[in-house]
Amino acid sequence: MRQEVFQIDEKKLEGLIQCVSKFPSKGSSDNGYIYINLSMVRLQTVWYLPKLIYALGMSNVTCNKIKVIMWRRNKLFEKLISSMGMEQLCLEEMTRKNIFSAVIAFIYTVQLCVIKGTGRDLQKFRKDSIPIGMALYEDIIRTSKLSTIKSTRNITCIKKVFHLLWMIFSLDKYLNKNTPKCAIIDDLAYHEAAVAALFYKKGAKVVNVSPASEELIDFDEKFRTIRRGEKANQKVRTMINLGMAPDLSEVDNYFERLFQGDAGKILDRGAFKGKKAYKREEIIELYKLDPQKKVVVIMAHTFSDAVFNYGVLYFRDYYDWLEYTLKTVRAIKNVNWVLKPHPTRKAYHEDSDSIEKMYEKYKAENTRFLDDSISMESIKELADVIVTIGGNAGGEVACFGVPSIIVGTPYYKGFGYTIEPKNKQQYEEVLRKIDCIKPLTKKQIHTAKLVYYYGKIYDDAELSFRDGFAKLLNELYKKMLDAIVLEYFENDNMTKKYNDIITEKATEYINRNGIINCEYYMRGKKRGVEIKTCSNVLCGDNK
């Protein structure tokens, strides 16, 4: 059986093992388990180590054993977690042992991929109230060459639906016998969204832990994970309702750094860093646009990146939205249409259904394709209106007076400065009258800056890790991403190099300072207090 890939120098790993083995989990399985789901995470030290330490802190309080979920086993990694008193749960092994679940998965696969056979049918699929179909849809697009799923009657969908259903049904049975008390996860999308909902339905707390922050994951009444755009939207409303008056000059200062590529997430910084910012007239001349007409910029999304991040859409996915938009606007001649591809699409696959191919298929006399070398800063100068599902650009350009048409639920929805059609018919009507849309008023711009401050700049201290260890890991992580940004999701290039560097630095830090006082561990203990199941009996160093 194949092993999980774990690229690391064994001597450096041994140093980490000797270091962390001083702080093993002291829990038992009598009252259930703490699960760490690494089934979607490459074995990169910067990602797995904060989760392991956080779980140790939680176990210290709850007295629960810790199980680490992997797709496949890896002997080196198993040696590491065993030294910390943790067990490894291999999904591939567990699934293959469960023949009954395979039969049930086969029946549902036939129904979804043969009898019904559409992407929409797959999205709607629910089992035991859990929206498994949405998770499967995202997972298929992310892990295959498909950028959209019109039909599931193909070998790619059949194989992936069967395999993932078999795993989910098997895990469901496993958890019935191995009670989860908490699940530490990495993502809210793809198959992990279904796994997270499964844990939640069984009564477990579900927590997202990254090197930078931790947060309790919320679910709606239909067991759908509430994505970050929707959650940020709620947070912004709460902060505005509190009536505070932040210094909005911070927004202007932030934009200065953003436009230089020195602020925001690493993948977002790539949209600005090292790229040329053009004035409006320069782009009009460069692309031979009609200077007498308004310019509308269509901001594309990466087709394969978590298609429900902006809520449930009235489009099938990002590809479907863009195709519908380009089909519609090629007949609308009263404005200039400019298509801006997402700057990070090269970090994801768009092999068989690239945006370039779509543009060539639907382009018209008054449409243009904006080159990747042009900085996103240029959009605020060029655009009279932008069209997006819910990308960051919609919130950014609003601070400069540019209105946006959105169809999803980003952090900036519903504050009175975006145009929000409720269905395809309204969306098309808005596009056909887009030349009538006026710039934002001063009051709307003020609101946009307020929303941007709380949605993108305001730092929630309750979520972020701020101690020296977290700062060390995140600085090293930033260096790693700066080196491999456009390859990060698609291959393991340079993983060993940075695993070695980060493992060595982490080991040095823990040897000097221990882990029981680091914030990963302390925040795990704090979360453990919320979920402890051993009736005032405290474990480990709390005894």
C-alpha positions in Angstrom: 0.0 0.0 0.0 1.3 3.5 -0.9 2.5 5.7 1.9 1.7 9.4 2.5 4.4 11.6 1.2 6.5 13.2 4.0 9.5 15.0 2.8 11.9 15.7 5.7 15.5 15.0 6.8 15.2 12.1 9.3 17.8 13.6 11.7 15.9 16.9 11.9 12.7 15.0 12.5 14.4 12.9 15.2 15.4 16.1 16.9 11.8 17.3 16.9 10.6 13.9 18.2 13.0 14.0 21.1 11.8 17.5 21.9 8.0 16.9 21.8 8.1 13.5 23.4 8.6 15.3 26.7 4.9 16.5 26.4 2.9 13.4 25.4 -0.9 13.2 25.5 -2.1 11.8 28.8 -5.7 11.1 27.8 -7.7 7.9 27.5 -10.3 6.7 25.1 -13.0 6.1 27.7 -14.7 9.4 27.1 -14.1 9.9 23.4 -11.4 11.3 21.1 -10.0 14.5 19.8 -9.5 14.2 16.1 -7.0 16.1 13.9 -7.9 15.9 10.3 -4.8 16.1 8.1 -6.5 14.3 5.1 -6.3 17.5 3.1 -3.0 18.9 4.4 0.4 18.2 2.9 2.8 17.1 5.6 4.4 20.4 6.0 5.7 21.2 9.5 4.3 24.7 9.5 0.8 23.2 9.0 0.7 20.1 11.2 2.8 21.2 14.2 0.4 24.0 15.5 -2.5 21.5 15.3 -0.6 18.8 17.2 0.4 21.2 20.0 -3.1 22.6 20.2 -4.6 19.2 20.5 -2.1 18.4 23.3 -3.3 21.4 25.2 -6.9 20.3 24.8 -6.2 16.7 25.8 -4.5 18.0 28.9 -7.9 19.3 30.1 -10.4 16.9 28.6 -8.4 13.7 29.2 -9.4 12.5 25.6 -7.0 10.5 23.5 -5.9 12.1 20.2 -6.4 10.5 16.7 -4.7 12.0 13.7 -6.6 11.4 10.4 -4.5 10.7 7.3 -5.4 9.4 3.9 -2.5 6.9 4.0 0.1 5.9 6.6 3.6 7.3 6.9 6.0 5.5 9.2 8.1 8.6 9.9 5.0 10.7 10.7 3.5 8.0 12.8 6.7 7.9 14.8 6.4 11.6 15.5 2.8 11.5 16.6 3.3 8.3 18.6 6.0 10.1 20.6 3.3 12.6 21.5 0.9 9.8 22.6 -1.3 10.1 19.5 -2.8 7.5 17.3 -3.0 7.5 13.5 -6.3 6.8 11.7 -5.7 5.9 8.1 -8.8 6.6 6.0 -7.7 4.4 3.1 -7.3 1.4 5.4 -10.5 2.1 7.3 -12.5 2.5 4.1 -11.2 -0.7 2.5 -12.3 -2.7 5.5 -15.9 -1.5 5.3 -17.5 -3.5 2.4 -21.1 -2.7 3.5 -20.4 1.1 3.1 -18.9 0.3 -0.3 -22.2 -1.3 -1.4 -24.2 1.8 -0.1 -21.8 4.1 -1.8 -22.2 2.2 -5.1 -26.0 2.5 -5.0 -25.8 6.3 -4.4 -23.2 6.7 -7.0 -25.4 5.0 -9.6 -28.3 7.3 -8.6 -26.2 10.5 -8.7 -23.9 9.8 -11.7 -26.0 7.5 -13.9 -29.8 7.9 -13.2 -29.8 11.7 -12.4 -26.5 12.6 -13.9 -26.2 16.4 -13.6 -23.9 18.6 -11.5 -26.9 20.4 -10.0 -28.3 17.0 -8.8 -24.9 16.2 -7.2 -24.9 19.6 -5.4 -28.3 18.9 -4.0 -27.5 15.5 -2.6 -27.8 15.2 1.2 -27.4 12.1 3.4 -28.6 12.2 7.0 -29.2 15.9 6.6 -25.5 16.6 5.7 -24.9 18.4 2.4 -22.4 15.8 1.1 -23.1 16.7 -2.5 -21.8 20.2 -2.2 -18.6 18.9 -0.7 -18.2 16.2 -3.4 -18.8 18.9 -6.1 -16.0 21.1 -4.8 -13.7 18.2 -4.3 -14.1 16.9 -7.8 -13.4 20.3 -9.4 -10.4 20.9 -7.1 -8.7 17.5 -7.7 -9.5 16.8 -11.4 -9.1 18.6 -14.7 -12.8 19.6 -14.6 -13.6 23.2 -14.1 -17.3 22.7 -14.0 -19.7 19.7 -13.8 -22.6 19.9 -16.3 -22.9 16.1 -16.3 -21.7 13.5 -13.8 -22.0 10.7 -16.4 -18.2 10.4 -16.8 -15.5 8.2 -15.3 -14.0 11.1 -13.4 -17.2 11.9 -11.5 -18.2 8.2 -11.0 -14.8 7.2 -9.5 -14.5 10.3 -7.2 -18.1 10.2 -6.0 -17.9 6.5 -5.2 -14.6 6.8 -3.5 -15.5 9.8 -1.4 -19.0 8.4 -0.4 -17.3 5.2 0.6 -14.9 7.1 2.8 -17.6 9.3 4.4 -20.0 6.4 5.1 -17.1 4.4 6.6 -16.0 7.3 8.8 -19.6 7.7 9.9 -19.7 4.1 11.2 -16.2 4.5 12.7 -17.2 7.6 14.7 -20.3 5.7 16.1 -17.8 3.5 17.9 -15.1 6.0 18.5 -16.9 9.1 19.9 -15.6 12.5 18.7 -15.5 15.3 21.3 -13.6 17.7 19.1 -12.4 17.8 15.5 -9.5 20.1 14.5 -9.8 20.8 10.8 -7.9 22.8 8.2 -10.5 23.9 5.6 -14.2 24.6 5.4 -14.5 23.4 1.8 -14.1 20.2 -0.4 -14.6 16.8 1.3 -13.5 18.3 4.6 -16.7 20.3 4.7 -18.7 17.0 4.8 -16.3 15.5 7.3 -16.6 18.6 9.5 -20.4 18.4 9.3 -20.3 14.7 10.2 -18.3 15.5 13.4 -20.6 18.4 14.2 -23.7 16.3 13.9 -22.2 13.7 16.3 -21.9 16.4 18.9 -18.3 17.4 18.5 -16.9 20.9 18.6 -15.3 21.7 15.2 -12.3 24.0 15.3 -10.2 25.4 12.5 -6.5 25.8 13.5 -3.9 27.3 11.2 -0.4 28.6 12.1 -1.9 32.1 12.4 -5.2 31.6 14.2 -8.0 29.4 15.5 -11.7 29.7 15.4 -14.8 27.7 16.2 -16.6 26.6 13.0 -20.3 27.4 12.8 -22.9 25.5 10.8 -26.3 26.6 9.6 -29.5 24.7 10.3 -28.8 22.5 7.2 -25.3 21.4 8.6 -23.6 23.6 6.0 -20.3 25.1 7.1 -20.7 28.9 7.3 -17.9 30.1 5.0 -15.5 32.9 5.9 -17.1 35.5 3.6 -20.5 35.0 5.3 -18.9 34.9 8.7 -16.9 38.0 8.0 -20.1 39.7 6.8 -21.7 38.9 10.2 -18.6 40.3 12.0 -18.6 43.5 10.1 -22.3 44.1 10.9 -21.6 43.5 14.6 -18.7 45.9 14.7 -20.6 48.6 12.8 -23.6 48.2 15.1 -21.4 48.8 18.1 -21.1 52.3 16.8 -17.3 52.7 17.2 -15.5 55.2 15.0 -12.2 53.8 13.8 -9.5 55.9 12.2 -10.2 55.3 8.5 -6.9 56.8 7.5 -5.6 53.3 8.3 -7.6 52.1 5.2 -5.6 54.6 3.0 -2.3 53.5 4.6 -3.2 49.8 4.1 -4.0 50.4 0.4 -0.6 52.0 0.0 1.1 48.8 1.3 -1.4 46.6 -0.6 -0.6 48.2 -3.9 3.1 47.7 -3.3 2.4 44.0 -2.6 3.3 44.3 1.1 -0.1 43.7 2.7 -2.7 40.9 2.6 -2.3 37.2 2.0 0.6 36.0 0.0 -1.5 34.8 -2.9 -3.3 38.2 -3.0 -0.1 40.1 -2.8 0.9 38.5 -6.1 -1.8 40.6 -7.8 0.2 43.8 -7.0 3.8 43.0 -6.3 6.2 43.6 -9.1 3.5 44.6 -11.6 2.9 47.9 -13.4 0.1 50.2 -12.4 -1.5 52.0 -15.4 -3.6 55.1 -15.6 -7.0 54.9 -17.2 -6.0 56.6 -20.4 -3.0 54.4 -20.8 -5.0 51.2 -20.7 -7.6 52.7 -23.0 -4.9 53.4 -25.5 -3.0 50.2 -25.0 -6.1 48.0 -25.5 -7.8 50.2 -28.0 -10.9 50.8 -25.9 -13.6 53.3 -26.9 -12.9 56.4 -24.7 -16.5 57.6 -25.1 -17.9 54.5 -23.4 -17.8 53.3 -19.8 -15.4 50.5 -18.9 -16.7 47.5 -17.1 -14.2 45.0 -15.6 -15.3 41.4 -15.1 -13.2 40.0 -12.3 -12.9 36.3 -12.8 -12.4 33.7 -10.0 -10.2 30.7 -10.0 -12.5 28.0 -11.3 -11.4 25.2 -9.0 -11.1 27.1 -5.7 -13.9 26.3 -3.3 -17.0 27.2 -5.4 -19.3 27.7 -2.4 -17.0 30.1 -0.6 -19.5 32.9 -1.3 -22.6 30.9 -0.3 -24.9 28.9 -2.5 -25.2 30.6 -5.8 -27.8 30.7 -8.5 -25.0 29.7 -10.8 -23.6 26.2 -10.8 -20.1 27.4 -10.1 -17.5 30.0 -11.0 -17.1 28.7 -14.5 -20.8 28.7 -15.1 -21.1 32.3 -13.8 -18.3 33.5 -16.1 -19.6 31.7 -19.2 -23.1 33.0 -18.6 -21.7 36.5 -18.2 -19.5 36.4 -21.3 -22.4 35.0 -23.4 -24.6 37.8 -22.2 -22.3 40.8 -22.6 -21.1 40.0 -26.1 -24.4 41.3 -27.3 -24.2 44.5 -25.1 -22.3 47.1 -27.2 -22.8 50.3 -25.2 -19.8 49.8 -22.9 -16.2 48.4 -23.0 -16.0 45.0 -21.4 -12.7 44.0 -20.0 -12.1 40.5 -18.6 -9.5 40.3 -15.8 -8.4 36.7 -15.0 -7.7 35.9 -11.4 -4.0 36.5 -10.7 -3.5 33.3 -8.8 -5.2 31.0 -11.3 -1.8 29.5 -12.1 -1.6 28.2 -8.6 -4.6 26.1 -9.4 -5.3 23.9 -12.4 -7.3 25.3 -15.4 -6.0 22.7 -17.8 -8.8 21.7 -20.1 -11.2 24.6 -19.4 -8.9 27.6 -19.2 -10.2 31.2 -19.0 -8.3 32.0 -22.2 -10.2 29.4 -24.1 -13.5 30.7 -22.8 -12.6 34.2 -23.7 -11.7 33.2 -27.3 -15.0 31.4 -27.6 -17.2 34.3 -26.5 -15.2 37.4 -27.2 -16.8 40.3 -29.1 -15.6 43.5 -30.8 -15.9 45.5 -27.6 -14.4 42.9 -25.2 -10.7 42.7 -24.1 -8.6 40.3 -22.0 -6.4 42.1 -19.5 -2.8 40.8 -19.2 -1.5 39.3 -16.0 1.4 41.8 -15.9 -1.0 44.7 -15.1 -1.3 45.4 -11.4 -4.7 45.1 -9.8 -4.2 48.7 -8.6 -5.0 49.7 -12.2 -8.6 48.4 -11.8 -9.6 51.3 -9.6 -8.3 53.7 -12.3 -9.8 51.9 -15.2 -13.2 50.6 -14.1 -16.5 52.5 -14.0 -18.1 49.3 -12.7 -16.8 45.9 -11.8 -18.6 42.5 -12.0 -17.7 39.8 -9.6 -19.2 36.9 -7.6 -17.7 38.3 -4.4 -14.0 38.8 -4.8 -11.8 41.1 -2.8 -11.7 43.6 -5.7 -15.4 44.5 -5.1 -14.6 45.7 -1.6 -11.4 47.4 -2.6 -12.6 49.5 -5.6 -15.6 50.6 -3.6 -13.3 52.6 -1.4 -12.4 54.6 -4.5 -16.0 55.1 -5.6 -16.4 52.3 -8.1 -19.6 50.3 -7.7 -19.7 46.5 -8.0 -22.3 44.0 -9.2 -22.1 40.8 -7.0 -24.0 37.5 -6.9 -22.4 35.9 -3.8 -22.1 36.7 -0.1 -18.7 38.4 0.5 -17.9 40.4 3.6 -19.1 43.6 2.0 -22.6 42.5 0.8 -25.7 44.3 1.9 -24.2 47.7 3.0 -25.9 49.8 0.4 -23.0 50.3 -2.1 -23.1 47.1 -4.1 -25.7 46.0 -6.7 -27.1 42.6 -5.8 -29.3 40.9 -8.4 -31.3 38.0 -6.8 -31.5 35.7 -9.8 -30.2 35.2 -13.3 -33.0 37.3 -14.8 -32.2 40.2 -12.6 -28.5 39.7 -13.2 -29.0 39.9 -17.0 -31.2 43.0 -16.6 -28.5 44.8 -14.6 -25.9 43.9 -17.2 -28.0 45.3 -20.0 -28.4 48.6 -18.1 -24.9 48.8 -16.8 -24.1 52.0 -18.6 -26.6 53.7 -16.3 -24.8 52.8 -13.1 -23.4 55.9 -11.4 -20.2 56.2 -9.2 -20.6 55.8 -5.5 -21.5 58.8 -3.4 -19.3 60.2 -0.6 -21.5 58.6 2.0 -21.3 55.2 0.2 -17.5 55.5 -0.1 -17.3 56.2 3.7 -19.4 53.1 4.4 -17.2 51.1 2.0 -14.1 52.1 3.9 -15.7 51.3 7.2 -16.7 47.9 6.0 -13.2 47.3 4.5 -11.6 48.3 7.8 -13.6 45.7 9.8 -13.6 43.1 7.0 -9.9 43.2 6.0 -7.8 45.3 8.4 -9.4 45.0 11.8 -7.4 42.3 13.6 -9.5 40.1 15.9 -7.3 39.3 18.8 -9.5 36.5 19.9 -8.6 34.5 16.8 -5.0 35.3 16.1 -2.0 33.6 17.8 0.4 36.3 18.8 3.2 34.8 20.9 6.8 34.3 19.8 6.4 30.7 18.5 3.4 31.7 16.3 5.3 34.7 15.0 8.4 32.5 14.2 6.3 29.9 12.3 4.4 32.5 10.4 7.5 34.4 9.4 9.0 31.1 8.1 5.7 30.2 6.4 5.7 33.6 4.6 9.2 33.0 3.3 8.2 29.6 2.1 5.2 30.9 0.2 7.2 33.8 -1.3 9.4 31.2 -2.8 6.8 28.8 -4.1 3.6 30.8 -4.3 2.4 29.8 -7.8 3.4 26.2 -7.3 2.1 25.8 -3.7 -1.1 23.9 -4.4 0.0 21.8 -7.3 3.2 20.2 -6.3 5.6 19.5 -3.4 8.5 21.6 -4.8 10.8 22.9 -2.0 8.6 21.2 0.7 11.6 19.2 2.0 13.8 22.3 2.1 11.3 24.3 4.2 10.2 21.3 6.3 13.9 21.0 7.3 14.3 24.7 8.0 11.0 25.0 9.9 11.5 21.8 11.8 14.9 22.8 13.0 13.8 26.3 14.0 10.7 24.9 15.8 12.8 22.3 17.7 15.2 25.0 18.8 12.4 27.2 20.1 10.6 24.3 21.9 13.9 23.2 23.5 14.5 26.7 24.9 10.9 27.5 25.9 8.9 24.3 26.1 5.4 24.1 24.6 3.1 24.4 27.7 3.4 28.1 27.7 3.1 28.7 24.0 -0.1 30.0 22.7 -1.0 27.0 20.5 -0.9 24.9 23.7 -2.6 27.4 25.9 -5.4 28.1 23.5 -5.9 24.3 23.2 -6.3 24.1 26.9 -8.8 27.0 26.9 -10.8 25.3 24.2 -10.6 22.1 26.2 -12.3 23.8 29.2 -15.3 24.3 26.9 -15.6 20.6 26.0 -14.1 18.7 28.9 -16.0 15.5 29.6 -14.4 14.2 32.7 -16.5 15.9 35.4 -14.0 18.2 37.1 -11.2 15.6 36.8 -8.3 17.5 35.3 -5.3 15.7 33.7 -1.6 16.3 33.2 -0.1 19.4 34.7 -3.6 20.6 35.9 -3.8 17.8 38.5 
